[in-house]
Amino acid sequence: MCFYCMLFLVGCVLAIVADGTAGAGDSPMHYQFARWAPIHPELFFHYWAKPFFVLISSPASQHGMIGIKLFNILLSSLTMLVAWRVALAVGTPNADLVPLFMAFMPAYISHSLSGYTEPLFAFINITCIWLYVRRHFSLSILLISFLPFVRSEGLIICGVFALILLIERRWYHIPLLAVGHLVYGVVGINYHETVLWVFTKVPYARLDSHYGIGTWGHFFKNLPSITGVPLVILLAVGAGYLLSKTFSKLNNPHGRIVYILVFGSAASYFTARVFFWALGIFNSMGLMRVLIAVVPTMAIIAVYGFQWIITLFPNFLFRKTVPAIILLYLLLFPFTSNTYAWHYKRDFLPNEEQQLIQQSSNYIKSNYPSYKEYSYFFDANCVSIELDIDFFGKKCHRTHELAHTPHGQSIIVWDDWYSQYEAGTPLQSLLDMQDYKLVKEFYVTEPWGNVRSLVLFVSKE
């Protein structure tokens, strides 16, 4: 228990001291949905925002970005505890290593200090496996039925649970897998006019992706960015071991849980992401961070890999020395200079986009005391976080709305990524506007030498 408390305390310190958000895109955007949902109730039923995530994280989000980071680091700490209990319950050798493996997967902590949905997904997934181990079948299936409203891949995990229910002939529990969709379909009808909105509003239900098509090896090649080098080796060995033993171990309850719910959850999730990106379907972007959702099950698989490696050394001396070397490498790796290790500036501090937004927001606050009374046109969602204004309110607009939105006293925050490429608003079009003046330009250089820019325009008096 001390280990989990220590990890949570370290996470709390990082959440407060390091003001990064593990990215300037989806992480702060999910936070904004949770933050403003009490004022705009329709956000509780926005499919992209993930309705169940918005519901659960909204109370913490009322305390700002720090609030949701503390929420996620608490979930990640609890997830390690539950994963350990699952490993113990199913007889995993060296089960005590599970939380250690999770804590030393470099991306696990850094991505927990964010507004991402993956930590809640990981917690619910492993908790439902724990409930199933404890034979709380109805509660386990009811809870897992809401997982698609944390991340859409929850449908895959529901399929894994459906498989074990079929194998164990728990027919009467299978309909419970539909409860999440039924509840949200009915409750959200006032905002979407049909109970089928849980299907019709899915933004990923398309056989293409405007992010393009990736390669079959993308997730395999970049897996160390999530697990680190030593654990990717143990994970590969563990997956091979479990795969080779799958059919011979399905004749007992604990075997089915390990090989279907634990191994099956991680393998099906990972395989699905490989196919989505390689085929360019379901609007996949090939993001590696999505694998944070199955870190608990991956850690258990890696422990099986660790145990199998030990059995290769019958000599007593080697059986003591080899595990010690592996564990020492595991503990030291996150602190090395390796690309996949922890890098404080890169992983915990604001990236270049956020630095630009912070600089411009500080300038606005210093030079326009009544800045909250202005209307804003921007595309980088962090702008409203830094200025503490309602992203979904009447005063916030996107730059592509300039042509058909009353301006009044307003400020335009143009950036060279979200505004130029995603919103399709070229800088020249703003320079040509007669009723705005350019007041300040901001620049920052990325580690690889690329210069990022942000430009402020203010309406003329």
C-alpha positions as CSV (number, residue, x, y, z in Angstrom):
1,M,0.0,0.0,0.0
2,C,2.9,2.4,0.7
3,F,4.0,2.0,-2.9
4,Y,0.7,3.2,-4.3
5,C,0.5,6.1,-1.8
6,M,4.0,7.1,-2.8
7,L,3.2,7.0,-6.5
8,F,0.1,9.0,-6.0
9,L,2.0,11.6,-4.0
10,V,4.7,11.9,-6.6
11,G,1.9,12.2,-9.3
12,C,0.2,14.9,-7.2
13,V,3.5,16.9,-7.0
14,L,4.0,16.6,-10.7
15,A,0.4,17.6,-11.5
16,I,0.9,20.8,-9.5
17,V,4.5,21.7,-10.3
18,A,4.7,20.6,-14.0
19,D,2.0,22.3,-15.9
20,G,2.1,20.2,-19.1
21,T,-1.0,18.3,-20.2
22,A,0.6,15.5,-22.2
23,G,-0.2,17.3,-25.5
24,A,-2.2,20.3,-26.6
25,G,-4.9,18.6,-28.5
26,D,-7.2,15.9,-27.1
27,S,-6.0,16.1,-23.5
28,P,-7.1,19.7,-22.8
29,M,-10.2,19.2,-25.1
30,H,-11.5,16.3,-23.0
31,Y,-10.9,18.5,-19.9
32,Q,-13.0,21.3,-21.4
33,F,-16.0,19.1,-22.1
34,A,-15.8,17.8,-18.5
35,R,-15.2,21.3,-17.1
36,W,-18.2,23.1,-18.8
37,A,-20.7,20.2,-18.9
38,P,-22.6,21.4,-15.8
39,I,-23.2,24.7,-17.6
40,H,-23.9,23.1,-21.0
41,P,-25.7,19.8,-20.1
42,E,-25.7,18.6,-23.7
43,L,-22.0,18.0,-23.3
44,F,-22.8,15.0,-21.1
45,F,-24.1,13.4,-24.2
46,H,-21.5,14.3,-26.7
47,Y,-20.1,11.1,-28.2
48,W,-16.6,12.3,-29.1
49,A,-16.2,13.7,-25.6
50,K,-17.1,10.2,-24.2
51,P,-20.2,10.7,-22.1
52,F,-19.3,8.4,-19.2
53,F,-15.9,9.9,-19.0
54,V,-17.4,13.4,-18.9
55,L,-19.9,12.3,-16.2
56,I,-17.2,10.7,-13.9
57,S,-14.5,13.4,-14.4
58,S,-16.6,16.5,-14.3
59,P,-16.5,17.1,-10.5
60,A,-12.7,17.0,-10.5
61,S,-12.5,19.2,-13.6
62,Q,-14.3,22.0,-11.8
63,H,-10.9,22.6,-10.1
64,G,-9.1,23.3,-13.4
65,M,-6.7,21.3,-15.4
66,I,-4.9,20.4,-12.2
67,G,-8.1,18.8,-10.9
68,I,-8.5,16.4,-13.9
69,K,-4.8,15.5,-13.7
70,L,-5.1,14.6,-10.0
71,F,-8.2,12.6,-11.0
72,N,-6.3,10.6,-13.6
73,I,-3.3,10.1,-11.4
74,L,-5.5,8.7,-8.6
75,L,-7.2,6.4,-11.2
76,S,-3.8,5.2,-12.4
77,S,-2.7,4.5,-8.8
78,L,-5.9,2.5,-8.1
79,T,-5.5,0.7,-11.4
80,M,-2.1,-0.7,-10.3
81,L,-3.6,-1.9,-7.0
82,V,-6.5,-3.7,-8.8
83,A,-4.2,-5.2,-11.4
84,W,-2.1,-6.6,-8.6
85,R,-5.2,-8.1,-6.9
86,V,-6.2,-9.7,-10.2
87,A,-2.8,-11.2,-10.7
88,L,-2.8,-12.6,-7.2
89,A,-6.3,-14.0,-7.6
90,V,-5.6,-15.9,-10.8
91,G,-2.3,-17.3,-9.5
92,T,0.1,-15.2,-11.6
93,P,3.7,-16.0,-10.6
94,N,5.5,-13.0,-9.1
95,A,2.3,-11.1,-9.0
96,D,3.9,-8.4,-6.9
97,L,5.8,-7.2,-10.0
98,V,2.6,-6.1,-11.8
99,P,2.3,-2.6,-10.2
100,L,6.1,-2.2,-10.5
101,F,6.0,-3.0,-14.2
102,M,3.1,-0.5,-14.7
103,A,4.8,2.3,-12.8
104,F,8.0,1.9,-14.8
105,M,6.3,2.0,-18.2
106,P,7.5,5.5,-19.0
107,A,4.3,6.7,-20.8
108,Y,2.0,5.4,-18.1
109,I,2.7,8.2,-15.6
110,S,3.3,11.0,-18.1
111,H,0.0,10.3,-19.9
112,S,-1.9,10.0,-16.6
113,L,-1.1,13.7,-15.9
114,S,-3.6,14.7,-18.6
115,G,-7.2,15.0,-19.5
116,Y,-7.1,11.8,-21.6
117,T,-9.7,9.1,-21.3
118,E,-7.3,6.2,-21.3
119,P,-6.7,6.1,-17.5
120,L,-10.4,5.7,-16.8
121,F,-10.7,3.0,-19.5
122,A,-7.8,1.1,-18.0
123,F,-9.3,1.3,-14.5
124,I,-12.8,0.2,-15.5
125,N,-11.4,-2.7,-17.7
126,I,-9.2,-4.2,-14.9
127,T,-11.9,-3.5,-12.3
128,C,-14.4,-5.5,-14.3
129,I,-11.9,-8.4,-14.6
130,W,-11.5,-8.2,-10.8
131,L,-15.2,-8.3,-10.3
132,Y,-15.5,-11.3,-12.6
133,V,-12.7,-13.0,-10.6
134,R,-14.7,-12.4,-7.4
135,R,-17.8,-13.8,-9.2
136,H,-19.7,-10.6,-9.1
137,F,-20.8,-11.3,-12.7
138,S,-23.7,-9.0,-13.0
139,L,-21.9,-6.0,-11.6
140,S,-18.9,-6.7,-13.8
141,I,-21.0,-6.9,-17.0
142,L,-23.1,-3.9,-16.1
143,L,-20.0,-1.8,-15.6
144,I,-18.2,-3.0,-18.7
145,S,-21.3,-2.1,-20.8
146,F,-20.5,1.6,-20.1
147,L,-16.9,1.2,-21.3
148,P,-17.7,2.2,-24.9
149,F,-18.7,5.6,-23.5
150,V,-15.2,6.1,-22.1
151,R,-13.5,5.0,-25.3
152,S,-15.1,3.5,-28.4
153,E,-12.7,0.5,-28.2
154,G,-14.8,-0.5,-25.2
155,L,-17.0,-2.3,-27.8
156,I,-14.0,-4.6,-28.4
157,I,-13.7,-5.3,-24.7
158,C,-17.4,-6.0,-24.5
159,G,-16.9,-8.6,-27.2
160,V,-14.1,-10.2,-25.1
161,F,-16.5,-10.4,-22.1
162,A,-19.2,-11.8,-24.3
163,L,-16.8,-14.6,-25.4
164,I,-16.1,-15.7,-21.8
165,L,-19.9,-15.6,-21.0
166,L,-20.6,-17.8,-24.0
167,I,-17.8,-20.3,-23.1
168,E,-19.0,-20.4,-19.4
169,R,-22.7,-20.6,-20.6
170,R,-23.8,-17.6,-18.6
171,W,-26.5,-16.8,-21.1
172,Y,-28.6,-14.6,-18.8
173,H,-25.7,-12.2,-18.3
174,I,-25.1,-11.5,-22.0
175,P,-28.1,-9.1,-22.4
176,L,-26.5,-6.9,-19.7
177,L,-23.8,-5.9,-22.2
178,A,-26.4,-3.7,-23.9
179,V,-27.3,-1.8,-20.7
180,G,-24.8,1.1,-21.3
181,H,-26.2,1.8,-24.8
182,L,-29.8,1.5,-23.6
183,V,-29.3,3.9,-20.7
184,Y,-27.4,6.5,-22.7
185,G,-29.8,6.1,-25.7
186,V,-32.8,6.8,-23.6
187,V,-31.3,9.5,-21.3
188,G,-29.8,11.4,-24.2
189,I,-32.9,11.4,-26.4
190,N,-33.7,15.0,-25.3
191,Y,-30.5,16.2,-27.0
192,H,-30.4,13.9,-30.0
193,E,-34.1,13.2,-30.8
194,T,-33.6,9.5,-31.1
195,V,-32.4,6.6,-28.8
196,L,-30.2,5.5,-31.7
197,W,-27.9,8.5,-31.3
198,V,-25.4,6.2,-29.6
199,F,-24.9,4.7,-33.0
200,T,-25.7,7.5,-35.4
201,K,-23.5,10.0,-33.7
202,V,-20.3,7.9,-33.6
203,P,-17.7,10.0,-35.4
204,Y,-15.5,6.9,-36.1
205,A,-18.2,4.9,-38.0
206,R,-16.5,5.3,-41.4
207,L,-14.4,3.1,-43.5
208,D,-11.8,5.8,-44.1
209,S,-9.7,8.3,-42.2
210,H,-8.8,11.9,-43.1
211,Y,-5.5,11.2,-41.2
212,G,-4.5,8.8,-44.0
213,I,-3.2,5.2,-43.9
214,G,-0.4,3.8,-41.8
215,T,1.7,0.7,-41.9
216,W,1.2,-2.8,-40.4
217,G,4.3,-2.5,-38.3
218,H,3.6,1.0,-36.8
219,F,2.3,-0.1,-33.4
220,F,4.9,-2.9,-33.1
221,K,7.8,-0.6,-34.0
222,N,6.7,2.1,-31.6
223,L,5.5,0.0,-28.7
224,P,8.6,0.9,-26.6
225,S,7.4,4.5,-26.5
226,I,4.7,3.2,-24.2
227,T,6.4,0.3,-22.3
228,G,10.0,1.2,-22.6
229,V,12.6,-1.2,-24.0
230,P,12.9,-3.8,-21.2
231,L,9.2,-4.2,-20.8
232,V,8.5,-4.6,-24.5
233,I,10.8,-7.6,-24.5
234,L,9.1,-9.1,-21.5
235,L,5.7,-8.4,-23.0
236,A,6.6,-10.1,-26.3
237,V,7.9,-13.1,-24.4
238,G,4.8,-13.2,-22.2
239,A,2.4,-12.9,-25.1
240,G,4.2,-15.7,-26.9
241,Y,4.1,-17.9,-23.8
242,L,0.4,-17.3,-23.2
243,L,-0.5,-17.7,-26.8
244,S,1.2,-21.1,-26.9
245,K,-0.7,-22.3,-23.8
246,T,-4.1,-20.8,-24.5
247,F,-6.2,-23.8,-25.5
248,S,-4.7,-26.1,-22.9
249,K,-5.5,-23.7,-20.1
250,L,-9.2,-23.0,-20.8
251,N,-10.5,-25.9,-18.7
252,N,-10.4,-24.0,-15.4
253,P,-12.0,-20.7,-14.3
254,H,-8.7,-18.9,-13.5
255,G,-7.2,-20.1,-16.8
256,R,-10.2,-18.7,-18.7
257,I,-9.8,-15.3,-17.0
258,V,-6.1,-15.1,-17.7
259,Y,-6.3,-16.3,-21.3
260,I,-9.6,-14.6,-22.3
261,L,-10.1,-11.5,-20.2
262,V,-6.5,-10.6,-19.5
263,F,-4.6,-11.7,-22.6
264,G,-7.7,-11.4,-24.8
265,S,-8.4,-7.8,-23.7
266,A,-4.8,-6.6,-24.5
267,A,-4.4,-8.7,-27.7
268,S,-7.8,-7.8,-29.2
269,Y,-7.4,-4.1,-28.4
270,F,-3.8,-4.0,-29.8
271,T,-4.7,-6.0,-32.9
272,A,-7.7,-3.7,-33.6
273,R,-5.6,-0.6,-33.4
274,V,-3.0,-2.2,-35.8
275,F,-5.8,-3.0,-38.4
276,F,-7.5,0.4,-38.0
277,W,-4.3,2.3,-38.8
278,A,-3.0,0.0,-41.5
279,L,-6.3,-0.1,-43.3
280,G,-7.0,3.6,-42.7
281,I,-10.4,3.0,-41.3
282,F,-12.5,4.4,-38.4
283,N,-10.8,7.7,-38.5
284,S,-7.7,6.2,-36.9
285,M,-4.7,8.5,-36.4
286,G,-2.2,5.8,-35.4
287,L,-1.7,7.4,-31.9
288,M,0.4,5.3,-29.6
289,R,-1.1,6.7,-26.4
290,V,-4.3,4.8,-27.0
291,L,-2.4,1.7,-25.7
292,I,-2.4,3.2,-22.2
293,A,-5.9,1.8,-21.9
294,V,-4.5,-1.7,-21.7
295,V,-1.4,-1.2,-19.7
296,P,-2.7,-3.2,-16.7
297,T,-3.3,-6.3,-18.8
298,M,0.0,-5.8,-20.6
299,A,1.8,-5.6,-17.3
300,I,0.3,-9.0,-16.2
301,I,1.3,-10.5,-19.5
302,A,4.9,-9.1,-19.1
303,V,5.1,-10.8,-15.7
304,Y,4.4,-14.1,-17.3
305,G,7.2,-13.3,-19.7
306,F,9.5,-12.6,-16.8
307,Q,8.6,-15.9,-15.1
308,W,9.1,-17.9,-18.3
309,I,12.6,-16.4,-18.8
310,I,13.5,-17.4,-15.2
311,T,12.6,-21.1,-16.0
312,L,15.2,-21.1,-18.8
313,F,18.0,-21.0,-16.2
314,P,18.0,-24.2,-14.1
315,N,21.2,-23.3,-12.4
316,F,20.6,-21.8,-9.0
317,L,23.1,-19.0,-9.4
318,F,21.7,-17.9,-12.8
319,R,18.1,-18.1,-11.5
320,K,19.0,-15.5,-8.9
321,T,21.3,-13.4,-11.1
322,V,19.3,-13.1,-14.3
323,P,16.0,-11.8,-12.6
324,A,18.1,-9.3,-10.6
325,I,19.7,-8.0,-13.8
326,I,16.4,-7.7,-15.6
327,L,14.8,-5.9,-12.7
328,L,17.7,-3.5,-12.3
329,Y,17.6,-2.7,-16.0
330,L,13.8,-2.1,-15.7
331,L,14.2,0.3,-12.7
332,L,17.1,2.2,-14.3
333,F,15.7,2.5,-17.9
334,P,13.2,5.3,-17.3
335,F,16.1,7.5,-16.0
336,T,18.5,6.9,-18.9
337,S,19.0,9.1,-22.0
338,N,17.1,6.6,-24.2
339,T,14.5,8.2,-26.5
340,Y,11.8,6.1,-24.8
341,A,12.8,6.9,-21.2
342,W,11.4,9.8,-19.2
343,H,12.4,13.3,-20.2
344,Y,11.1,15.9,-17.8
345,K,10.9,18.8,-20.2
346,R,9.3,16.7,-23.0
347,D,6.9,14.6,-20.9
348,F,5.8,16.8,-18.1
349,L,6.2,20.5,-19.2
350,P,4.2,22.4,-21.7
351,N,5.1,21.7,-25.3
352,E,5.9,24.3,-27.9
353,E,2.2,24.9,-28.8
354,Q,1.3,25.4,-25.2
355,Q,4.2,27.7,-24.6
356,L,3.0,30.0,-27.4
357,I,-0.5,30.0,-26.0
358,Q,0.7,30.8,-22.5
359,Q,2.8,33.7,-23.8
360,S,0.0,35.1,-25.8
361,S,-2.5,34.6,-23.0
362,N,-0.2,36.4,-20.5
363,Y,0.1,39.3,-23.0
364,I,-3.7,39.5,-23.3
365,K,-4.1,39.5,-19.6
366,S,-1.5,42.2,-19.1
367,N,-2.6,44.5,-21.9
368,Y,-6.4,44.1,-21.9
369,P,-7.6,44.2,-18.2
370,S,-11.2,43.6,-19.3
371,Y,-10.2,40.6,-21.6
372,K,-13.0,38.4,-20.3
373,E,-15.5,40.8,-21.9
374,Y,-14.0,40.3,-25.4
375,S,-15.2,37.8,-27.9
376,Y,-12.6,35.4,-29.2
377,F,-11.8,33.7,-32.4
378,F,-9.3,30.8,-32.0
379,D,-8.7,27.1,-32.9
380,A,-6.2,26.0,-30.3
381,N,-8.4,24.9,-27.5
382,C,-5.8,25.7,-24.8
383,V,-6.5,29.4,-25.4
384,S,-9.7,29.2,-23.4
385,I,-8.0,27.2,-20.6
386,E,-5.3,29.8,-20.2
387,L,-7.8,32.7,-20.2
388,D,-10.3,30.7,-18.1
389,I,-13.2,31.4,-20.4
390,D,-16.1,29.1,-21.4
391,F,-14.9,27.3,-24.6
392,F,-18.6,26.5,-25.4
393,G,-19.9,29.9,-24.5
394,K,-21.2,32.6,-26.8
395,K,-18.0,34.6,-26.7
396,C,-15.8,31.8,-28.1
397,H,-15.7,31.1,-31.9
398,R,-13.5,29.3,-34.4
399,T,-11.6,31.4,-36.9
400,H,-13.5,29.9,-39.9
401,E,-16.6,31.6,-38.3
402,L,-15.2,35.1,-38.8
403,A,-17.1,35.7,-42.0
404,H,-20.6,35.1,-40.5
405,T,-20.3,36.0,-36.8
406,P,-20.8,39.4,-35.3
407,H,-17.4,40.6,-34.1
408,G,-17.8,43.6,-31.7
409,Q,-14.9,44.0,-29.3
410,S,-12.9,40.9,-30.1
411,I,-9.5,39.2,-30.3
412,I,-8.2,36.7,-32.8
413,V,-5.6,34.1,-31.7
414,W,-4.2,32.6,-34.9
415,D,-1.7,29.7,-34.8
416,D,0.2,28.0,-37.5
417,W,-1.3,24.5,-36.9
418,Y,-4.9,24.5,-35.6
419,S,-5.9,27.7,-37.4
420,Q,-3.9,27.3,-40.6
421,Y,-4.2,23.5,-41.2
422,E,-7.2,22.2,-39.3
423,A,-9.5,25.2,-39.6
424,G,-8.1,26.2,-43.0
425,T,-7.7,29.9,-42.1
426,P,-4.5,31.4,-43.8
427,L,-2.7,34.1,-42.0
428,Q,-3.0,36.4,-45.1
429,S,-6.7,36.4,-44.9
430,L,-6.5,38.0,-41.4
431,L,-3.9,40.5,-42.5
432,D,-6.2,41.6,-45.2
433,M,-9.1,42.3,-42.8
434,Q,-9.8,46.1,-42.4
435,D,-11.4,46.0,-39.0
436,Y,-8.6,44.2,-37.2
437,K,-5.0,45.1,-36.4
438,L,-2.0,42.9,-35.8
439,V,-0.8,43.6,-32.2
440,K,1.8,40.9,-31.4
441,E,3.6,37.9,-32.9
442,F,5.0,35.0,-30.9
443,Y,7.6,32.4,-31.9
444,V,9.1,29.3,-30.4
445,T,11.5,26.8,-31.8
446,E,10.9,23.1,-31.5
447,P,13.7,20.7,-30.6
448,W,14.2,19.6,-34.2
449,G,14.5,23.3,-35.4
450,N,11.0,23.9,-36.7
451,V,9.7,27.4,-35.8
452,R,6.1,27.6,-34.6
453,S,4.2,30.9,-34.7
454,L,1.1,32.5,-33.1
455,V,-0.3,35.9,-34.1
456,L,-2.7,38.1,-32.1
457,F,-5.2,40.5,-33.8
458,V,-7.5,42.9,-31.9
459,S,-10.5,44.6,-33.3
460,K,-10.0,48.3,-34.1
461,E,-11.7,50.8,-31.8
